[in-house]
């Protein structure tokens, strides 16, 4: 599944570690999500959406 | 941006990932010793390192969902590896020996099942980590 996490993070000038702290996951988990190696669970996807104040479907694209 | 600097689940995740390398190193030691490349006795180091790593990894497996998915992939493969080594491969070997009439020795000693399980765990864990599957 593709996502815009890396772009959104860069727009806010956050490092992976900073985003990981806010999501309460490891930095490696953020990296795995950004590179498409891991699809986040629904609760984590909601946390990400709330953090960026965007709907989930604007962050994650399930059609690819 | 302010940070929460106290130790949290994400720190256990880092430890978990580091210990996966320790488990891999212990596997290499066990394999080298099994093939006679290094002297007997290193298996004790390998077994101790591998055993402790797996125990601590078990305790930190739920530090975040990605770590949990890595552990799950490794544990599934480890279980299948142990079952294959203990049940499936000896069955195939016995069947083959029966067909050919050759009564060879047990080629899959049960004492090596732990190494097979650890090998399957390490391979699956790192495949999932590197490739995402």
N, CA and C atoms of all chains as a GROMACS GRO file, in nm:
protein
  591
    1UNK      N    1   0.084  -0.119   0.000
    1UNK     CA    2   0.000   0.000   0.000
    1UNK      C    3   0.088   0.126   0.000
    2UNK      N    4   0.058   0.218  -0.091
    2UNK     CA    5   0.136   0.343  -0.096
    2UNK      C    6   0.084   0.442   0.009
    3UNK      N    7   0.173   0.530   0.050
    3UNK     CA    8   0.129   0.632   0.145
    3UNK      C    9   0.213   0.759   0.126
    4UNK      N   10   0.161   0.868   0.184
    4UNK     CA   11   0.227   0.998   0.170
    4UNK      C   12   0.297   1.039   0.299
    5UNK      N   13   0.327   0.942   0.382
    5UNK     CA   14   0.381   0.973   0.514
    5UNK      C   15   0.514   1.049   0.505
    6UNK      N   16   0.599   1.006   0.415
    6UNK     CA   17   0.731   1.070   0.403
    6UNK      C   18   0.715   1.217   0.361
    7UNK      N   19   0.626   1.241   0.266
    7UNK     CA   20   0.603   1.378   0.216
    7UNK      C   21   0.545   1.464   0.328
    8UNK      N   22   0.445   1.410   0.397
    8UNK     CA   23   0.380   1.487   0.504
    8UNK      C   24   0.479   1.518   0.617
    9UNK      N   25   0.562   1.421   0.646
    9UNK     CA   26   0.664   1.440   0.751
    9UNK      C   27   0.764   1.548   0.708
   10UNK      N   28   0.804   1.541   0.582
   10UNK     CA   29   0.903   1.639   0.531
   10UNK      C   30   0.844   1.780   0.530
   11UNK      N   31   0.714   1.790   0.498
   11UNK     CA   32   0.649   1.921   0.497
   11UNK      C   33   0.654   1.988   0.635
   12UNK      N   34   0.653   1.904   0.737
   12UNK     CA   35   0.657   1.957   0.874
   12UNK      C   36   0.797   1.960   0.931
   13UNK      N   37   0.891   1.918   0.848
   13UNK     CA   38   1.033   1.919   0.888
   13UNK      C   39   1.057   1.832   1.012
   14UNK      N   40   0.990   1.718   1.016
   14UNK     CA   41   1.009   1.625   1.126
   14UNK      C   42   1.104   1.514   1.080
   15UNK      N   43   1.183   1.466   1.172
   15UNK     CA   44   1.264   1.347   1.143
   15UNK      C   45   1.178   1.224   1.169
   16UNK      N   46   1.228   1.109   1.124
   16UNK     CA   47   1.156   0.984   1.152
   16UNK      C   48   1.145   0.962   1.302
   17UNK      N   49   1.254   0.998   1.373
   17UNK     CA   50   1.254   0.977   1.518
   17UNK      C   51   1.148   1.064   1.585
   18UNK      N   52   1.135   1.187   1.538
   18UNK     CA   53   1.035   1.278   1.596
   18UNK      C   54   0.893   1.227   1.571
   19UNK      N   55   0.871   1.180   1.450
   19UNK     CA   56   0.738   1.125   1.419
   19UNK      C   57   0.712   0.999   1.502
   20UNK      N   58   0.816   0.917   1.516
   20UNK     CA   59   0.802   0.793   1.594
   20UNK      C   60   0.762   0.822   1.738
   21UNK      N   61   0.822   0.926   1.796
   21UNK     CA   62   0.789   0.963   1.934
   21UNK      C   63   0.641   1.000   1.944
   22UNK      N   64   0.593   1.076   1.848
   22UNK     CA   65   0.453   1.121   1.853
   22UNK      C   66   0.355   1.007   1.830
   23UNK      N   67   0.399   0.906   1.754
   23UNK     CA   68   0.310   0.792   1.728
   23UNK      C   69   0.331   0.678   1.828
   24UNK      N   70   0.432   0.693   1.913
   24UNK     CA   71   0.468   0.591   2.011
   24UNK      C   72   0.502   0.457   1.945
   25UNK      N   73   0.580   0.465   1.840
   25UNK     CA   74   0.635   0.346   1.776
   25UNK      C   75   0.786   0.367   1.760
   26UNK      N   76   0.856   0.265   1.714
   26UNK     CA   77   1.000   0.279   1.694
   26UNK      C   78   1.027   0.357   1.564
   27UNK      N   79   1.146   0.416   1.557
   27UNK     CA   80   1.183   0.486   1.433
   27UNK      C   81   1.185   0.389   1.315
   28UNK      N   82   1.226   0.266   1.344
   28UNK     CA   83   1.231   0.166   1.238
   28UNK      C   84   1.091   0.134   1.185
   29UNK      N   85   0.992   0.142   1.274
   29UNK     CA   86   0.853   0.118   1.230
   29UNK      C   87   0.809   0.228   1.134
   30UNK      N   88   0.844   0.353   1.166
   30UNK     CA   89   0.810   0.465   1.077
   30UNK      C   90   0.877   0.444   0.941
   31UNK      N   91   1.003   0.404   0.944
   31UNK     CA   92   1.076   0.379   0.820
   31UNK      C   93   1.009   0.267   0.739
   32UNK      N   94   0.968   0.161   0.808
   32UNK     CA   95   0.904   0.048   0.739
   32UNK      C   96   0.772   0.090   0.676
   33UNK      N   97   0.698   0.177   0.743
   33UNK     CA   98   0.571   0.225   0.686
   33UNK      C   99   0.599   0.315   0.565
   34UNK      N  100   0.694   0.405   0.580
   34UNK     CA  101   0.725   0.498   0.470
   34UNK      C  102   0.772   0.424   0.345
   35UNK      N  103   0.847   0.318   0.364
   35UNK     CA  104   0.901   0.246   0.249
   35UNK      C  105   0.807   0.136   0.200
   36UNK      N  106   0.690   0.126   0.260
   36UNK     CA  107   0.591   0.029   0.215
   36UNK      C  108   0.617  -0.113   0.257
   37UNK      N  109   0.709  -0.132   0.352
   37UNK     CA  110   0.738  -0.267   0.399
   37UNK      C  111   0.639  -0.312   0.504
   38UNK      N  112   0.567  -0.218   0.559
   38UNK     CA  113   0.469  -0.253   0.662
   38UNK      C  114   0.345  -0.166   0.645
   39UNK      N  115   0.230  -0.232   0.641
   39UNK     CA  116   0.104  -0.159   0.640
   39UNK      C  117   0.057  -0.142   0.783
   40UNK      N  118   0.032  -0.018   0.826
   40UNK     CA  119  -0.005   0.002   0.967
   40UNK      C  120  -0.143  -0.056   0.997
   41UNK      N  121  -0.162  -0.091   1.124
   41UNK     CA  122  -0.293  -0.137   1.167
   41UNK      C  123  -0.390  -0.020   1.161
   42UNK      N  124  -0.518  -0.050   1.173
   42UNK     CA  125  -0.619   0.056   1.170
   42UNK      C  126  -0.599   0.156   1.285
   43UNK      N  127  -0.575   0.110   1.409
   43UNK     CA  128  -0.552   0.208   1.516
   43UNK      C  129  -0.433   0.301   1.488
   44UNK      N  130  -0.325   0.245   1.434
   44UNK     CA  131  -0.208   0.330   1.404
   44UNK      C  132  -0.238   0.424   1.288
   45UNK      N  133  -0.310   0.374   1.189
   45UNK     CA  134  -0.348   0.460   1.076
   45UNK      C  135  -0.433   0.577   1.125
   46UNK      N  136  -0.523   0.552   1.220
   46UNK     CA  137  -0.605   0.661   1.277
   46UNK      C  138  -0.517   0.760   1.354
   47UNK      N  139  -0.418   0.707   1.428
   47UNK     CA  140  -0.328   0.798   1.502
   47UNK      C  141  -0.252   0.888   1.405
   48UNK      N  142  -0.206   0.828   1.294
   48UNK     CA  143  -0.134   0.905   1.193
   48UNK      C  144  -0.226   1.012   1.133
   49UNK      N  145  -0.348   0.971   1.101
   49UNK     CA  146  -0.444   1.066   1.041
   49UNK      C  147  -0.474   1.181   1.136
   50UNK      N  148  -0.491   1.150   1.264
   50UNK     CA  149  -0.519   1.256   1.362
   50UNK      C  150  -0.400   1.350   1.377
   51UNK      N  151  -0.280   1.290   1.376
   51UNK     CA  152  -0.160   1.371   1.393
   51UNK      C  153  -0.145   1.472   1.279
   52UNK      N  154  -0.173   1.427   1.158
   52UNK     CA  155  -0.160   1.516   1.042
   52UNK      C  156  -0.291   1.591   1.011
   53UNK      N  157  -0.394   1.561   1.090
   53UNK     CA  158  -0.523   1.627   1.074
   53UNK      C  159  -0.576   1.611   0.931
   54UNK      N  160  -0.572   1.487   0.885
   54UNK     CA  161  -0.618   1.456   0.750
   54UNK      C  162  -0.697   1.326   0.754
   55UNK      N  163  -0.787   1.305   0.656
   55UNK     CA  164  -0.854   1.175   0.647
   55UNK      C  165  -0.754   1.065   0.609
   56UNK      N  166  -0.781   0.944   0.656
   56UNK     CA  167  -0.690   0.832   0.629
   56UNK      C  168  -0.666   0.813   0.479
   57UNK      N  169  -0.775   0.827   0.401
   57UNK     CA  170  -0.762   0.799   0.257
   57UNK      C  171  -0.677   0.904   0.184
   58UNK      N  172  -0.652   1.016   0.248
   58UNK     CA  173  -0.562   1.115   0.186
   58UNK      C  174  -0.415   1.086   0.218
   59UNK      N  175  -0.395   0.996   0.312
   59UNK     CA  176  -0.257   0.958   0.349
   59UNK      C  177  -0.220   0.822   0.286
   60UNK      N  178  -0.315   0.730   0.292
   60UNK     CA  179  -0.289   0.594   0.240
   60UNK      C  180  -0.372   0.568   0.116
   61UNK      N  181  -0.310   0.500   0.020
   61UNK     CA  182  -0.378   0.466  -0.106
   61UNK      C  183  -0.379   0.314  -0.119
   62UNK      N  184  -0.497   0.255  -0.109
   62UNK     CA  185  -0.505   0.108  -0.110
   62UNK      C  186  -0.524   0.053  -0.250
   63UNK      N  187  -0.518   0.137  -0.352
   63UNK     CA  188  -0.542   0.088  -0.488
   63UNK      C  189  -0.413   0.052  -0.561
   64UNK      N  190  -0.302   0.059  -0.492
   64UNK     CA  191  -0.174   0.023  -0.557
   64UNK      C  192  -0.100  -0.078  -0.474
   65UNK      N  193   0.930   2.138   1.895
   65UNK     CA  194   0.855   2.018   1.936
   65UNK      C  195   0.917   1.961   2.064
   66UNK      N  196   0.834   1.928   2.160
   66UNK     CA  197   0.887   1.872   2.285
   66UNK      C  198   0.885   1.719   2.277
   67UNK      N  199   0.976   1.659   2.352
   67UNK     CA  200   0.990   1.514   2.347
   67UNK      C  201   0.964   1.451   2.482
   68UNK      N  202   0.916   1.332   2.473
   68UNK     CA  203   0.909   1.249   2.592
   68UNK      C  204   1.036   1.166   2.591
   69UNK      N  205   1.127   1.192   2.683
   69UNK     CA  206   1.259   1.128   2.675
   69UNK      C  207   1.271   1.002   2.760
   70UNK      N  208   1.165   0.968   2.836
   70UNK     CA  209   1.176   0.847   2.918
   70UNK      C  210   1.173   0.723   2.829
   71UNK      N  211   1.229   0.615   2.883
   71UNK     CA  212   1.233   0.490   2.806
   71UNK      C  213   1.091   0.441   2.781
   72UNK      N  214   1.064   0.404   2.658
   72UNK     CA  215   0.929   0.359   2.624
   72UNK      C  216   0.936   0.237   2.534
   73UNK      N  217   0.820   0.197   2.482
   73UNK     CA  218   0.816   0.079   2.396
   73UNK      C  219   0.912   0.087   2.279
   74UNK      N  220   0.931   0.208   2.225
   74UNK     CA  221   1.017   0.219   2.107
   74UNK      C  222   1.162   0.183   2.139
   75UNK      N  223   1.204   0.205   2.267
   75UNK     CA  224   1.340   0.167   2.306
   75UNK      C  225   1.353   0.015   2.310
   76UNK      N  226   1.248  -0.051   2.356
   76UNK     CA  227   1.250  -0.198   2.356
   76UNK      C  228   1.253  -0.251   2.213
   77UNK      N  229   1.192  -0.178   2.123
   77UNK     CA  230   1.196  -0.218   1.983
   77UNK      C  231   1.337  -0.216   1.928
   78UNK      N  232   1.411  -0.112   1.966
   78UNK     CA  233   1.550  -0.101   1.922
   78UNK      C  234   1.631  -0.219   1.977
   79UNK      N  235   1.606  -0.251   2.105
   79UNK     CA  236   1.676  -0.364   2.167
   79UNK      C  237   1.640  -0.495   2.095
   80UNK      N  238   1.512  -0.508   2.062
   80UNK     CA  239   1.463  -0.629   1.994
   80UNK      C  240   1.536  -0.648   1.861
   81UNK      N  241   1.549  -0.539   1.785
   81UNK     CA  242   1.615  -0.548   1.656
   81UNK      C  243   1.763  -0.579   1.671
   82UNK      N  244   1.827  -0.520   1.774
   82UNK     CA  245   1.968  -0.550   1.798
   82UNK      C  246   1.985  -0.698   1.833
   83UNK      N  247   1.894  -0.748   1.918
   83UNK     CA  248   1.908  -0.888   1.960
   83UNK      C  249   1.883  -0.985   1.845
   84UNK      N  250   1.811  -0.939   1.742
   84UNK     CA  251   1.794  -1.027   1.626
   84UNK      C  252   1.929  -1.050   1.558
   85UNK      N  253   2.018  -0.950   1.563
   85UNK     CA  254   2.154  -0.968   1.509
   85UNK      C  255   2.233  -1.064   1.597
   86UNK      N  256   2.214  -1.052   1.729
   86UNK     CA  257   2.283  -1.143   1.821
   86UNK      C  258   2.238  -1.287   1.795
   87UNK      N  259   2.108  -1.305   1.774
   87UNK     CA  260   2.055  -1.440   1.745
   87UNK      C  261   2.115  -1.493   1.615
   88UNK      N  262   2.128  -1.404   1.516
   88UNK     CA  263   2.187  -1.446   1.388
   88UNK      C  264   2.333  -1.485   1.408
   89UNK      N  265   2.404  -1.408   1.489
   89UNK     CA  266   2.545  -1.438   1.515
   89UNK      C  267   2.558  -1.572   1.589
   90UNK      N  268   2.470  -1.597   1.683
   90UNK     CA  269   2.475  -1.724   1.757
   90UNK      C  270   2.446  -1.842   1.664
   91UNK      N  271   2.356  -1.818   1.568
   91UNK     CA  272   2.326  -1.923   1.470
   91UNK      C  273   2.449  -1.955   1.386
   92UNK      N  274   2.520  -1.851   1.345
   92UNK     CA  275   2.643  -1.871   1.266
   92UNK      C  276   2.744  -1.952   1.347
   93UNK      N  277   2.759  -1.918   1.475
   93UNK     CA  278   2.850  -1.993   1.563
   93UNK      C  279   2.810  -2.140   1.570
   94UNK      N  280   2.681  -2.165   1.589
   94UNK     CA  281   2.633  -2.303   1.600
   94UNK      C  282   2.656  -2.381   1.471
   95UNK      N  283   2.633  -2.313   1.357
   95UNK     CA  284   2.653  -2.381   1.228
   95UNK      C  285   2.800  -2.410   1.203
   96UNK      N  286   2.886  -2.311   1.235
   96UNK     CA  287   3.030  -2.332   1.216
   96UNK      C  288   3.080  -2.447   1.303
   97UNK      N  289   3.028  -2.455   1.424
   97UNK     CA  290   3.068  -2.563   1.514
   97UNK      C  291   3.014  -2.697   1.465
   98UNK      N  292   2.889  -2.694   1.414
   98UNK     CA  293   2.827  -2.818   1.366
   98UNK      C  294   2.902  -2.875   1.246
   99UNK      N  295   2.955  -2.786   1.160
   99UNK     CA  296   3.028  -2.832   1.041
   99UNK      C  297   3.177  -2.850   1.070
  100UNK      N  298   3.217  -2.834   1.195
  100UNK     CA  299   3.355  -2.859   1.234
  100UNK      C  300   3.454  -2.753   1.191
  101UNK      N  301   3.404  -2.634   1.157
  101UNK     CA  302   3.493  -2.527   1.112
  101UNK      C  303   3.561  -2.461   1.231
  102UNK      N  304   3.491  -2.452   1.341
  102UNK     CA  305   3.552  -2.399   1.464
  102UNK      C  306   3.549  -2.508   1.570
  103UNK      N  307   3.627  -2.489   1.674
  103UNK     CA  308   3.644  -2.593   1.775
  103UNK      C  309   3.516  -2.616   1.855
  104UNK      N  310   3.504  -2.739   1.906
  104UNK     CA  311   3.391  -2.770   1.996
  104UNK      C  312   3.398  -2.676   2.116
  105UNK      N  313   3.285  -2.645   2.167
  105UNK     CA  314   3.281  -2.558   2.284
  105UNK      C  315   3.219  -2.424   2.252
  106UNK      N  316   3.231  -2.383   2.124
  106UNK     CA  317   3.168  -2.258   2.085
  106UNK      C  318   3.016  -2.270   2.084
  107UNK      N  319   2.970  -2.395   2.075
  107UNK     CA  320   2.825  -2.414   2.074
  107UNK      C  321   2.763  -2.367   2.205
  108UNK      N  322   2.841  -2.376   2.315
  108UNK     CA  323   2.789  -2.328   2.444
  108UNK      C  324   2.765  -2.177   2.438
  109UNK      N  325   2.862  -2.106   2.377
  109UNK     CA  326   2.847  -1.961   2.363
  109UNK      C  327   2.726  -1.930   2.272
  110UNK      N  328   2.721  -2.005   2.160
  110UNK     CA  329   2.612  -1.983   2.065
  110UNK      C  330   2.477  -2.013   2.126
  111UNK      N  331   2.468  -2.124   2.200
  111UNK     CA  332   2.341  -2.161   2.262
  111UNK      C  333   2.300  -2.058   2.367
  112UNK      N  334   2.398  -2.013   2.448
  112UNK     CA  335   2.367  -1.915   2.553
  112UNK      C  336   2.321  -1.783   2.491
  113UNK      N  337   2.399  -1.735   2.392
  113UNK     CA  338   2.363  -1.608   2.327
  113UNK      C  339   2.226  -1.618   2.259
  114UNK      N  340   2.210  -1.727   2.183
  114UNK     CA  341   2.084  -1.744   2.109
  114UNK      C  342   1.966  -1.758   2.203
  115UNK      N  343   1.984  -1.838   2.308
  115UNK     CA  344   1.875  -1.860   2.403
  115UNK      C  345   1.835  -1.731   2.474
  116UNK      N  346   1.936  -1.658   2.523
  116UNK     CA  347   1.906  -1.532   2.593
  116UNK      C  348   1.841  -1.430   2.499
  117UNK      N  349   1.893  -1.424   2.376
  117UNK     CA  350   1.837  -1.329   2.279
  117UNK      C  351   1.690  -1.358   2.254
  118UNK      N  352   1.660  -1.485   2.231
  118UNK     CA  353   1.522  -1.521   2.200
  118UNK      C  354   1.430  -1.492   2.319
  119UNK      N  355   1.481  -1.519   2.441
  119UNK     CA  356   1.399  -1.494   2.560
  119UNK      C  357   1.368  -1.344   2.573
  120UNK      N  358   1.472  -1.260   2.558
  120UNK     CA  359   1.450  -1.115   2.569
  120UNK      C  360   1.364  -1.065   2.452
  121UNK      N  361   1.388  -1.121   2.333
  121UNK     CA  362   1.305  -1.082   2.218
  121UNK      C  363   1.160  -1.119   2.241
  122UNK      N  364   1.138  -1.232   2.306
  122UNK     CA  365   1.001  -1.273   2.336
  122UNK      C  366   0.935  -1.169   2.427
  123UNK      N  367   1.013  -1.120   2.525
  123UNK     CA  368   0.960  -1.021   2.618
  123UNK      C  369   0.934  -0.885   2.555
  124UNK      N  370   1.005  -0.855   2.446
  124UNK     CA  371   0.991  -0.723   2.383
  124UNK      C  372   0.918  -0.731   2.249
  125UNK      N  373   0.856  -0.845   2.221
  125UNK     CA  374   0.798  -0.867   2.088
  125UNK      C  375   0.682  -0.773   2.056
  126UNK      N  376   0.616  -0.721   2.158
  126UNK     CA  377   0.500  -0.634   2.133
  126UNK      C  378   0.532  -0.487   2.156
  127UNK      N  379   0.660  -0.450   2.141
  127UNK     CA  380   0.696  -0.311   2.168
  127UNK      C  381   0.632  -0.216   2.067
  128UNK      N  382   0.616  -0.257   1.945
  128UNK     CA  383   0.525  -0.186   1.854
  128UNK      C  384   0.479  -0.284   1.748
  129UNK      N  385   0.385  -0.242   1.666
  129UNK     CA  386   0.320  -0.341   1.579
  129UNK      C  387   0.413  -0.394   1.469
  130UNK      N  388   0.510  -0.313   1.429
  130UNK     CA  389   0.603  -0.364   1.326
  130UNK      C  390   0.692  -0.471   1.385
  131UNK      N  391   0.743  -0.445   1.507
  131UNK     CA  392   0.824  -0.545   1.576
  131UNK      C  393   0.742  -0.673   1.595
  132UNK      N  394   0.616  -0.657   1.633
  132UNK     CA  395   0.528  -0.774   1.652
  132UNK      C  396   0.514  -0.853   1.523
  133UNK      N  397   0.505  -0.780   1.410
  133UNK     CA  398   0.490  -0.852   1.282
  133UNK      C  399   0.619  -0.926   1.246
  134UNK      N  400   0.734  -0.865   1.281
  134UNK     CA  401   0.862  -0.934   1.255
  134UNK      C  402   0.872  -1.060   1.340
  135UNK      N  403   0.838  -1.046   1.469
  135UNK     CA  404   0.844  -1.160   1.559
  135UNK      C  405   0.749  -1.271   1.509
  136UNK      N  406   0.631  -1.229   1.469
  136UNK     CA  407   0.531  -1.326   1.423
  136UNK      C  408   0.583  -1.404   1.302
  137UNK      N  409   0.644  -1.332   1.206
  137UNK     CA  410   0.697  -1.399   1.087
  137UNK      C  411   0.806  -1.499   1.127
  138UNK      N  412   0.896  -1.455   1.218
  138UNK     CA  413   1.004  -1.543   1.261
  138UNK      C  414   0.953  -1.663   1.338
  139UNK      N  415   0.859  -1.638   1.430
  139UNK     CA  416   0.807  -1.747   1.514
  139UNK      C  417   0.732  -1.849   1.430
  140UNK      N  418   0.654  -1.801   1.334
  140UNK     CA  419   0.582  -1.894   1.245
  140UNK      C  420   0.680  -1.983   1.170
  141UNK      N  421   0.783  -1.920   1.114
  141UNK     CA  422   0.882  -1.997   1.037
  141UNK      C  423   0.959  -2.092   1.129
  142UNK      N  424   0.991  -2.047   1.250
  142UNK     CA  425   1.062  -2.133   1.345
  142UNK      C  426   0.981  -2.256   1.381
  143UNK      N  427   0.853  -2.236   1.401
  143UNK     CA  428   0.765  -2.349   1.433
  143UNK      C  429   0.758  -2.448   1.317
  144UNK      N  430   0.739  -2.394   1.198
  144UNK     CA  431   0.732  -2.482   1.081
  144UNK      C  432   0.866  -2.555   1.062
  145UNK      N  433   0.976  -2.482   1.084
  145UNK     CA  434   1.108  -2.544   1.069
  145UNK      C  435   1.128  -2.659   1.166
  146UNK      N  436   1.087  -2.638   1.292
  146UNK     CA  437   1.101  -2.744   1.393
  146UNK      C  438   1.015  -2.864   1.358
  147UNK      N  439   0.891  -2.837   1.316
  147UNK     CA  440   0.800  -2.948   1.281
  147UNK      C  441   0.852  -3.023   1.160
  148UNK      N  442   0.903  -2.950   1.063
  148UNK     CA  443   0.956  -3.015   0.943
  148UNK      C  444   1.076  -3.103   0.980
  149UNK      N  445   1.164  -3.049   1.064
  149UNK     CA  446   1.285  -3.122   1.101
  149UNK      C  447   1.251  -3.247   1.183
  150UNK      N  448   1.152  -3.235   1.271
  150UNK     CA  449   1.123  -3.344   1.363
  150UNK      C  450   1.025  -3.446   1.305
  151UNK      N  451   0.937  -3.403   1.214
  151UNK     CA  452   0.830  -3.492   1.166
  151UNK      C  453   0.838  -3.515   1.015
  152UNK      N  454   0.835  -3.405   0.940
  152UNK     CA  455   0.818  -3.418   0.796
  152UNK      C  456   0.943  -3.477   0.728
  153UNK      N  457   1.059  -3.421   0.757
  153UNK     CA  458   1.182  -3.471   0.692
  153UNK      C  459   1.213  -3.616   0.729
  154UNK      N  460   1.203  -3.657   0.859
  154UNK     CA  461   1.225  -3.798   0.892
  154UNK      C  462   1.125  -3.890   0.821
  155UNK      N  463   1.001  -3.842   0.804
  155UNK     CA  464   0.901  -3.922   0.734
  155UNK      C  465   0.944  -3.945   0.589
  156UNK      N  466   0.986  -3.836   0.524
  156UNK     CA  467   1.032  -3.847   0.384
  156UNK      C  468   1.155  -3.938   0.377
  157UNK      N  469   1.245  -3.920   0.474
  157UNK     CA  470   1.367  -4.001   0.473
  157UNK      C  471   1.332  -4.150   0.490
  158UNK      N  472   1.242  -4.180   0.584
  158UNK     CA  473   1.201  -4.319   0.606
  158UNK      C  474   1.132  -4.378   0.484
  159UNK      N  475   1.050  -4.296   0.421
  159UNK     CA  476   0.980  -4.341   0.301
  159UNK      C  477   1.079  -4.373   0.189
  160UNK      N  478   1.177  -4.284   0.173
  160UNK     CA  479   1.280  -4.303   0.070
  160UNK      C  480   1.363  -4.427   0.099
  161UNK      N  481   1.402  -4.443   0.228
  161UNK     CA  482   1.481  -4.561   0.267
  161UNK      C  483   1.402  -4.689   0.240
  162UNK      N  484   1.270  -4.682   0.267
  162UNK     CA  485   1.186  -4.798   0.243
  162UNK      C  486   1.177  -4.833   0.095
  163UNK      N  487   1.168  -4.728   0.013
  163UNK     CA  488   1.158  -4.751  -0.131
  163UNK      C  489   1.287  -4.809  -0.188
  164UNK      N  490   1.400  -4.756  -0.144
  164UNK     CA  491   1.529  -4.796  -0.201
  164UNK      C  492   1.590  -4.917  -0.130
  165UNK      N  493   1.534  -4.951  -0.014
  165UNK     CA  494   1.587  -5.064   0.061
  165UNK      C  495   1.715  -5.031   0.135
  166UNK      N  496   1.749  -4.904   0.139
  166UNK     CA  497   1.870  -4.864   0.210
  166UNK      C  498   1.832  -4.825   0.352
  167UNK      N  499   1.890  -4.893   0.448
  167UNK     CA  500   1.859  -4.861   0.588
  167UNK      C  501   1.968  -4.770   0.643
  168UNK      N  502   1.962  -4.643   0.600
  168UNK     CA  503   2.066  -4.550   0.646
  168UNK      C  504   2.034  -4.503   0.787
  169UNK      N  505   2.130  -4.433   0.841
  169UNK     CA  506   2.109  -4.381   0.977
  169UNK      C  507   2.013  -4.262   0.972
  170UNK      N  508   1.974  -4.219   1.090
  170UNK     CA  509   1.888  -4.101   1.102
  170UNK      C  510   1.966  -3.978   1.056
  171UNK      N  511   1.922  -3.918   0.944
  171UNK     CA  512   1.993  -3.803   0.890
  171UNK      C  513   1.946  -3.671   0.950
  172UNK      N  514   1.836  -3.679   1.022
  172UNK     CA  515   1.782  -3.557   1.084
  172UNK      C  516   1.773  -3.577   1.235
  173UNK      N  517   1.889  -3.571   1.302
  173UNK     CA  518   1.889  -3.595   1.446
  173UNK      C  519   1.804  -3.491   1.519
  174UNK      N  520   1.726  -3.539   1.615
  174UNK     CA  521   1.632  -3.449   1.684
  174UNK      C  522   1.706  -3.340   1.761
  175UNK      N  523   1.833  -3.368   1.798
  175UNK     CA  524   1.910  -3.268   1.872
  175UNK      C  525   1.939  -3.142   1.792
  176UNK      N  526   1.927  -3.152   1.660
  176UNK     CA  527   1.954  -3.035   1.575
  176UNK      C  528   1.827  -2.956   1.543
  177UNK      N  529   1.717  -2.999   1.599
  177UNK     CA  530   1.590  -2.931   1.568
  177UNK      C  531   1.593  -2.785   1.613
  178UNK      N  532   1.661  -2.759   1.726
  178UNK     CA  533   1.668  -2.621   1.777
  178UNK      C  534   1.744  -2.532   1.679
  179UNK      N  535   1.852  -2.587   1.621
  179UNK     CA  536   1.928  -2.507   1.523
  179UNK      C  537   1.843  -2.481   1.399
  180UNK      N  538   1.769  -2.583   1.355
  180UNK     CA  539   1.682  -2.566   1.238
  180UNK      C  540   1.576  -2.460   1.265
  181UNK      N  541   1.518  -2.466   1.385
  181UNK     CA  542   1.413  -2.369   1.420
  181UNK      C  543   1.472  -2.229   1.427
  182UNK      N  544   1.590  -2.217   1.488
  182UNK     CA  545   1.654  -2.085   1.500
  182UNK      C  546   1.690  -2.030   1.363
  183UNK      N  547   1.738  -2.120   1.274
  183UNK     CA  548   1.774  -2.076   1.139
  183UNK      C  549   1.650  -2.024   1.066
  184UNK      N  550   1.540  -2.098   1.075
  184UNK     CA  551   1.416  -2.055   1.009
  184UNK      C  552   1.368  -1.923   1.068
  185UNK      N  553   1.379  -1.910   1.201
  185UNK     CA  554   1.336  -1.786   1.267
  185UNK      C  555   1.417  -1.667   1.214
  186UNK      N  556   1.551  -1.683   1.215
  186UNK     CA  557   1.639  -1.571   1.177
  186UNK      C  558   1.617  -1.533   1.031
  187UNK      N  559   1.605  -1.634   0.944
  187UNK     CA  560   1.586  -1.606   0.801
  187UNK      C  561   1.454  -1.532   0.777
  188UNK      N  562   1.346  -1.585   0.836
  188UNK     CA  563   1.214  -1.523   0.813
  188UNK      C  564   1.209  -1.384   0.875
  189UNK      N  565   1.264  -1.369   0.995
  189UNK     CA  566   1.264  -1.239   1.063
  189UNK      C  567   1.334  -1.134   0.977
  190UNK      N  568   1.452  -1.169   0.924
  190UNK     CA  569   1.529  -1.070   0.850
  190UNK      C  570   1.477  -1.048   0.709
  191UNK      N  571   1.414  -1.153   0.651
  191UNK     CA  572   1.349  -1.133   0.521
  191UNK      C  573   1.235  -1.033   0.534
  192UNK      N  574   1.157  -1.052   0.639
  192UNK     CA  575   1.045  -0.962   0.664
  192UNK      C  576   1.097  -0.821   0.693
  193UNK      N  577   1.206  -0.814   0.765
  193UNK     CA  578   1.262  -0.684   0.802
  193UNK      C  579   1.316  -0.609   0.680
  194UNK      N  580   1.383  -0.683   0.592
  194UNK     CA  581   1.450  -0.619   0.478
  194UNK      C  582   1.355  -0.599   0.360
  195UNK      N  583   1.275  -0.702   0.332
  195UNK     CA  584   1.190  -0.698   0.213
  195UNK      C  585   1.045  -0.666   0.242
  196UNK      N  586   1.004  -0.681   0.366
  196UNK     CA  587   0.865  -0.654   0.400
  196UNK      C  588   0.773  -0.772   0.383
  197UNK      N  589   0.826  -0.891   0.358
  197UNK     CA  590   0.742  -1.011   0.352
  197UNK      C  591   0.816  -1.128   0.411
   0.00000   0.00000   0.00000
